[in-house]
Amino acid sequence: MSTILAPATQARAADIRDYDLLTLPGWHGSGEDHWQTHWEAALPYAERVGQDDWDSPHYRDWAPRLSEAVAGRGRPVILIAHSLGTSLVTRWAIETGGAGVAGALLVATTDRDRWESDPAEPQGFAPMLLAPLPFPSIVVASSDDPRCTIERSRAFADAWGSRFIDAGALGHIGSATKLGIWPQGLLWLGELVGGLR
């Protein structure tokens, strides 16, 4: 009679507590009404990647801060980016290989190809790089976002190899939308984490 033995070890499901969470706000930062600020207060191991100048961003200044934040971690990182923060994450990841990052939630992408010709806008983030990201990601887009059309957001997601989510009419999904802790966003973050190995 044969005996079926259980494996000595069984893979454990991913848990958000296994990761350091880094939030990356967009232009002008994320104020007290922003969902990122609420998440930083509520989620374990969540921390904002600070910038010296939130009002006149340039990629050459913002990218090193992201590199420093990721390199200083002893655990894998999940990036939680909004608006210009998504442009930072995608360019940085494609250019550097994104070592240390397990995944990214990219909310309200901004189309830098459309905006960067204006000298009053953030600089150095264009052109939009349309290549696969080196880690799993989810793009969350709004159907009435003034900074990026839903069609363009979907095209970015396709190019980056990201899962695409149409969140409905939420504007730029920032402070003005008054989402509070944004429970639906937390569910999508949980789905990202649950899909990691």
TORMIMAR-716520 format. One record per residue (C-alpha): y, x, z. Coordinates in steps of 0.05 Angstrom, whole numbers, plus 5000, padded with zeros to 4 digits. Each point is the difference from the previous one (the first is absolute). Example, Ala and Ser with C-alpha at 12.3 -4.5 7.8 and 13.67 -1.06 7.14 Angstrom:
2
<rec><c2>4910</c2><c1>5246</c1><c3>5156</c3></rec>
<rec><c2>5069</c2><c1>5027</c1><c3>4987</c3></rec>
END
This chain:
197
<rec><c2>5000</c2><c1>5000</c1><c3>5000</c3></rec>
<rec><c2>5066</c2><c1>5029</c1><c3>4979</c3></rec>
<rec><c2>5061</c2><c1>5000</c1><c3>5045</c3></rec>
<rec><c2>5071</c2><c1>4992</c1><c3>4972</c3></rec>
<rec><c2>5047</c2><c1>5044</c1><c3>5037</c3></rec>
<rec><c2>5075</c2><c1>4987</c1><c3>5003</c3></rec>
<rec><c2>5043</c2><c1>5056</c1><c3>4974</c3></rec>
<rec><c2>5020</c2><c1>5049</c1><c3>5055</c3></rec>
<rec><c2>5073</c2><c1>4990</c1><c3>4983</c3></rec>
<rec><c2>5035</c2><c1>4942</c1><c3>4967</c3></rec>
<rec><c2>5068</c2><c1>5004</c1><c3>4967</c3></rec>
<rec><c2>5053</c2><c1>4967</c1><c3>5043</c3></rec>
<rec><c2>5051</c2><c1>4954</c1><c3>4967</c3></rec>
<rec><c2>5070</c2><c1>5028</c1><c3>4993</c3></rec>
<rec><c2>5047</c2><c1>4982</c1><c3>5057</c3></rec>
<rec><c2>5076</c2><c1>5003</c1><c3>4997</c3></rec>
<rec><c2>4998</c2><c1>5040</c1><c3>5066</c3></rec>
<rec><c2>4966</c2><c1>5057</c1><c3>4962</c3></rec>
<rec><c2>5063</c2><c1>5014</c1><c3>4961</c3></rec>
<rec><c2>5072</c2><c1>5022</c1><c3>5010</c3></rec>
<rec><c2>5047</c2><c1>4949</c1><c3>4968</c3></rec>
<rec><c2>5064</c2><c1>5026</c1><c3>4968</c3></rec>
<rec><c2>5053</c2><c1>4951</c1><c3>4978</c3></rec>
<rec><c2>5047</c2><c1>5020</c1><c3>4944</c3></rec>
<rec><c2>5062</c2><c1>4956</c1><c3>4995</c3></rec>
<rec><c2>5042</c2><c1>4994</c1><c3>4938</c3></rec>
<rec><c2>5073</c2><c1>5011</c1><c3>4985</c3></rec>
<rec><c2>5044</c2><c1>4992</c1><c3>5063</c3></rec>
<rec><c2>4938</c2><c1>4999</c1><c3>5044</c3></rec>
<rec><c2>4967</c2><c1>4941</c1><c3>5034</c3></rec>
<rec><c2>5041</c2><c1>4964</c1><c3>5053</c3></rec>
<rec><c2>4978</c2><c1>4961</c1><c3>5062</c3></rec>
<rec><c2>4983</c2><c1>4937</c1><c3>4959</c3></rec>
<rec><c2>4956</c2><c1>5037</c1><c3>4952</c3></rec>
<rec><c2>4924</c2><c1>4989</c1><c3>5002</c3></rec>
<rec><c2>4990</c2><c1>5076</c1><c3>5001</c3></rec>
<rec><c2>5039</c2><c1>5005</c1><c3>5065</c3></rec>
<rec><c2>4957</c2><c1>4944</c1><c3>5030</c3></rec>
<rec><c2>4937</c2><c1>5035</c1><c3>4978</c3></rec>
<rec><c2>5022</c2><c1>5066</c1><c3>5030</c3></rec>
<rec><c2>5008</c2><c1>4965</c1><c3>5067</c3></rec>
<rec><c2>4934</c2><c1>4962</c1><c3>4996</c3></rec>
<rec><c2>4950</c2><c1>5047</c1><c3>4966</c3></rec>
<rec><c2>4965</c2><c1>5058</c1><c3>5034</c3></rec>
<rec><c2>5017</c2><c1>5069</c1><c3>4972</c3></rec>
<rec><c2>5056</c2><c1>4972</c1><c3>4955</c3></rec>
<rec><c2>5060</c2><c1>5044</c1><c3>4989</c3></rec>
<rec><c2>5059</c2><c1>5001</c1><c3>4952</c3></rec>
<rec><c2>5011</c2><c1>5059</c1><c3>4953</c3></rec>
<rec><c2>5073</c2><c1>5015</c1><c3>5013</c3></rec>
<rec><c2>5051</c2><c1>5024</c1><c3>4949</c3></rec>
<rec><c2>5065</c2><c1>5038</c1><c3>5012</c3></rec>
<rec><c2>5038</c2><c1>4955</c1><c3>4951</c3></rec>
<rec><c2>4978</c2><c1>4928</c1><c3>4991</c3></rec>
<rec><c2>5062</c2><c1>4981</c1><c3>4959</c3></rec>
<rec><c2>5001</c2><c1>5054</c1><c3>4945</c3></rec>
<rec><c2>4926</c2><c1>5014</c1><c3>4988</c3></rec>
<rec><c2>4975</c2><c1>5054</c1><c3>4955</c3></rec>
<rec><c2>4926</c2><c1>5013</c1><c3>4988</c3></rec>
<rec><c2>5008</c2><c1>5075</c1><c3>5011</c3></rec>
<rec><c2>5023</c2><c1>4985</c1><c3>5071</c3></rec>
<rec><c2>4953</c2><c1>4943</c1><c3>5017</c3></rec>
<rec><c2>4934</c2><c1>5030</c1><c3>4974</c3></rec>
<rec><c2>4998</c2><c1>5059</c1><c3>5048</c3></rec>
<rec><c2>5007</c2><c1>4953</c1><c3>5059</c3></rec>
<rec><c2>4939</c2><c1>4961</c1><c3>4976</c3></rec>
<rec><c2>4961</c2><c1>5065</c1><c3>4990</c3></rec>
<rec><c2>5018</c2><c1>5023</c1><c3>5071</c3></rec>
<rec><c2>4981</c2><c1>4932</c1><c3>5030</c3></rec>
<rec><c2>4932</c2><c1>4999</c1><c3>4967</c3></rec>
<rec><c2>4985</c2><c1>5074</c1><c3>5013</c3></rec>
<rec><c2>5014</c2><c1>4992</c1><c3>5074</c3></rec>
<rec><c2>4943</c2><c1>4951</c1><c3>5012</c3></rec>
<rec><c2>4932</c2><c1>5013</c1><c3>5028</c3></rec>
<rec><c2>4972</c2><c1>4936</c1><c3>4970</c3></rec>
<rec><c2>5001</c2><c1>4968</c1><c3>4931</c3></rec>
<rec><c2>5064</c2><c1>4962</c1><c3>4984</c3></rec>
<rec><c2>5015</c2><c1>4932</c1><c3>4971</c3></rec>
<rec><c2>5068</c2><c1>4994</c1><c3>4968</c3></rec>
<rec><c2>5038</c2><c1>4934</c1><c3>5006</c3></rec>
<rec><c2>5058</c2><c1>5002</c1><c3>4951</c3></rec>
<rec><c2>5054</c2><c1>4952</c1><c3>4981</c3></rec>
<rec><c2>5047</c2><c1>5001</c1><c3>4939</c3></rec>
<rec><c2>5025</c2><c1>5071</c1><c3>4987</c3></rec>
<rec><c2>4947</c2><c1>5023</c1><c3>5049</c3></rec>
<rec><c2>4948</c2><c1>4979</c1><c3>4948</c3></rec>
<rec><c2>5034</c2><c1>5043</c1><c3>4947</c3></rec>
<rec><c2>4999</c2><c1>5059</c1><c3>5049</c3></rec>
<rec><c2>4926</c2><c1>4990</c1><c3>5016</c3></rec>
<rec><c2>4976</c2><c1>4992</c1><c3>4928</c3></rec>
<rec><c2>5039</c2><c1>5059</c1><c3>4972</c3></rec>
<rec><c2>4982</c2><c1>5044</c1><c3>5059</c3></rec>
<rec><c2>4926</c2><c1>4982</c1><c3>4997</c3></rec>
<rec><c2>4994</c2><c1>5012</c1><c3>4925</c3></rec>
<rec><c2>5038</c2><c1>5066</c1><c3>5004</c3></rec>
<rec><c2>4966</c2><c1>5028</c1><c3>5062</c3></rec>
<rec><c2>4931</c2><c1>4968</c1><c3>5000</c3></rec>
<rec><c2>5013</c2><c1>4961</c1><c3>5064</c3></rec>
<rec><c2>4956</c2><c1>5042</c1><c3>5046</c3></rec>
<rec><c2>4991</c2><c1>4968</c1><c3>5068</c3></rec>
<rec><c2>5015</c2><c1>4929</c1><c3>4976</c3></rec>
<rec><c2>4943</c2><c1>4949</c1><c3>5003</c3></rec>
<rec><c2>5037</c2><c1>4942</c1><c3>4968</c3></rec>
<rec><c2>5067</c2><c1>4966</c1><c3>4989</c3></rec>
<rec><c2>5031</c2><c1>4931</c1><c3>5004</c3></rec>
<rec><c2>5057</c2><c1>4998</c1><c3>4949</c3></rec>
<rec><c2>5046</c2><c1>4940</c1><c3>5011</c3></rec>
<rec><c2>5056</c2><c1>4980</c1><c3>4951</c3></rec>
<rec><c2>4999</c2><c1>5057</c1><c3>4951</c3></rec>
<rec><c2>5067</c2><c1>5017</c1><c3>4970</c3></rec>
<rec><c2>5005</c2><c1>5017</c1><c3>4926</c3></rec>
<rec><c2>5036</c2><c1>5067</c1><c3>5001</c3></rec>
<rec><c2>4999</c2><c1>5003</c1><c3>4924</c3></rec>
<rec><c2>5047</c2><c1>4940</c1><c3>5000</c3></rec>
<rec><c2>5047</c2><c1>5021</c1><c3>5056</c3></rec>
<rec><c2>5006</c2><c1>5076</c1><c3>5002</c3></rec>
<rec><c2>5050</c2><c1>5006</c1><c3>4943</c3></rec>
<rec><c2>5052</c2><c1>4971</c1><c3>5049</c3></rec>
<rec><c2>5029</c2><c1>5059</c1><c3>5039</c3></rec>
<rec><c2>5011</c2><c1>4954</c1><c3>5060</c3></rec>
<rec><c2>4924</c2><c1>4990</c1><c3>5004</c3></rec>
<rec><c2>4949</c2><c1>5047</c1><c3>5033</c3></rec>
<rec><c2>4985</c2><c1>5060</c1><c3>4956</c3></rec>
<rec><c2>4939</c2><c1>5042</c1><c3>4982</c3></rec>
<rec><c2>4948</c2><c1>4946</c1><c3>5006</c3></rec>
<rec><c2>4996</c2><c1>4986</c1><c3>4925</c3></rec>
<rec><c2>4965</c2><c1>4999</c1><c3>4953</c3></rec>
<rec><c2>4946</c2><c1>4955</c1><c3>5030</c3></rec>
<rec><c2>4935</c2><c1>5039</c1><c3>4997</c3></rec>
<rec><c2>4945</c2><c1>4957</c1><c3>4970</c3></rec>
<rec><c2>4936</c2><c1>5036</c1><c3>5021</c3></rec>
<rec><c2>4945</c2><c1>4983</c1><c3>5049</c3></rec>
<rec><c2>5015</c2><c1>5012</c1><c3>5073</c3></rec>
<rec><c2>4953</c2><c1>5047</c1><c3>5037</c3></rec>
<rec><c2>4984</c2><c1>4948</c1><c3>5053</c3></rec>
<rec><c2>4987</c2><c1>4924</c1><c3>5004</c3></rec>
<rec><c2>5061</c2><c1>4957</c1><c3>5000</c3></rec>
<rec><c2>5026</c2><c1>4929</c1><c3>4998</c3></rec>
<rec><c2>5064</c2><c1>4979</c1><c3>4965</c3></rec>
<rec><c2>5033</c2><c1>4937</c1><c3>5029</c3></rec>
<rec><c2>5053</c2><c1>4970</c1><c3>4955</c3></rec>
<rec><c2>5047</c2><c1>4940</c1><c3>5002</c3></rec>
<rec><c2>5008</c2><c1>4954</c1><c3>4941</c3></rec>
<rec><c2>5076</c2><c1>4999</c1><c3>5009</c3></rec>
<rec><c2>5014</c2><c1>5072</c1><c3>5020</c3></rec>
<rec><c2>5069</c2><c1>5021</c1><c3>4973</c3></rec>
<rec><c2>4980</c2><c1>5074</c1><c3>5000</c3></rec>
<rec><c2>4936</c2><c1>4995</c1><c3>4958</c3></rec>
<rec><c2>4970</c2><c1>4945</c1><c3>4958</c3></rec>
<rec><c2>4931</c2><c1>4975</c1><c3>5018</c3></rec>
<rec><c2>4974</c2><c1>5022</c1><c3>4932</c3></rec>
<rec><c2>5026</c2><c1>5071</c1><c3>5011</c3></rec>
<rec><c2>4969</c2><c1>5002</c1><c3>5070</c3></rec>
<rec><c2>4933</c2><c1>4979</c1><c3>4970</c3></rec>
<rec><c2>5005</c2><c1>5054</c1><c3>4948</c3></rec>
<rec><c2>5014</c2><c1>5052</c1><c3>5055</c3></rec>
<rec><c2>4939</c2><c1>4975</c1><c3>5039</c3></rec>
<rec><c2>4956</c2><c1>5005</c1><c3>4938</c3></rec>
<rec><c2>5024</c2><c1>5071</c1><c3>4985</c3></rec>
<rec><c2>4991</c2><c1>5023</c1><c3>5073</c3></rec>
<rec><c2>4931</c2><c1>4969</c1><c3>5006</c3></rec>
<rec><c2>5027</c2><c1>4954</c1><c3>5055</c3></rec>
<rec><c2>4978</c2><c1>4931</c1><c3>5020</c3></rec>
<rec><c2>5056</c2><c1>4952</c1><c3>4981</c3></rec>
<rec><c2>5023</c2><c1>4942</c1><c3>5044</c3></rec>
<rec><c2>5052</c2><c1>4948</c1><c3>4978</c3></rec>
<rec><c2>5031</c2><c1>4980</c1><c3>5067</c3></rec>
<rec><c2>5040</c2><c1>4942</c1><c3>4970</c3></rec>
<rec><c2>5076</c2><c1>4992</c1><c3>5003</c3></rec>
<rec><c2>5020</c2><c1>5048</c1><c3>5056</c3></rec>
<rec><c2>5060</c2><c1>5035</c1><c3>4969</c3></rec>
<rec><c2>4998</c2><c1>5074</c1><c3>5014</c3></rec>
<rec><c2>4953</c2><c1>4989</c1><c3>5059</c3></rec>
<rec><c2>5049</c2><c1>5034</c1><c3>5047</c3></rec>
<rec><c2>5045</c2><c1>4982</c1><c3>5059</c3></rec>
<rec><c2>5035</c2><c1>4944</c1><c3>4962</c3></rec>
<rec><c2>4934</c2><c1>4963</c1><c3>4993</c3></rec>
<rec><c2>4993</c2><c1>4996</c1><c3>5076</c3></rec>
<rec><c2>4925</c2><c1>5009</c1><c3>5002</c3></rec>
<rec><c2>4997</c2><c1>5023</c1><c3>5072</c3></rec>
<rec><c2>4934</c2><c1>5035</c1><c3>5013</c3></rec>
<rec><c2>4975</c2><c1>4972</c1><c3>4932</c3></rec>
<rec><c2>4929</c2><c1>4978</c1><c3>5018</c3></rec>
<rec><c2>4979</c2><c1>4994</c1><c3>4927</c3></rec>
<rec><c2>5021</c2><c1>5072</c1><c3>4988</c3></rec>
<rec><c2>4958</c2><c1>5022</c1><c3>5059</c3></rec>
<rec><c2>4940</c2><c1>4964</c1><c3>4970</c3></rec>
<rec><c2>5010</c2><c1>5040</c1><c3>4935</c3></rec>
<rec><c2>5006</c2><c1>5064</c1><c3>5040</c3></rec>
<rec><c2>4935</c2><c1>4981</c1><c3>5035</c3></rec>
<rec><c2>4967</c2><c1>4989</c1><c3>4932</c3></rec>
<rec><c2>5023</c2><c1>5069</c1><c3>4978</c3></rec>
<rec><c2>4971</c2><c1>5032</c1><c3>5062</c3></rec>
<rec><c2>4936</c2><c1>4960</c1><c3>4995</c3></rec>
<rec><c2>4988</c2><c1>5027</c1><c3>4930</c3></rec>
<rec><c2>5006</c2><c1>5073</c1><c3>5021</c3></rec>
<rec><c2>4938</c2><c1>5043</c1><c3>5010</c3></rec>
END
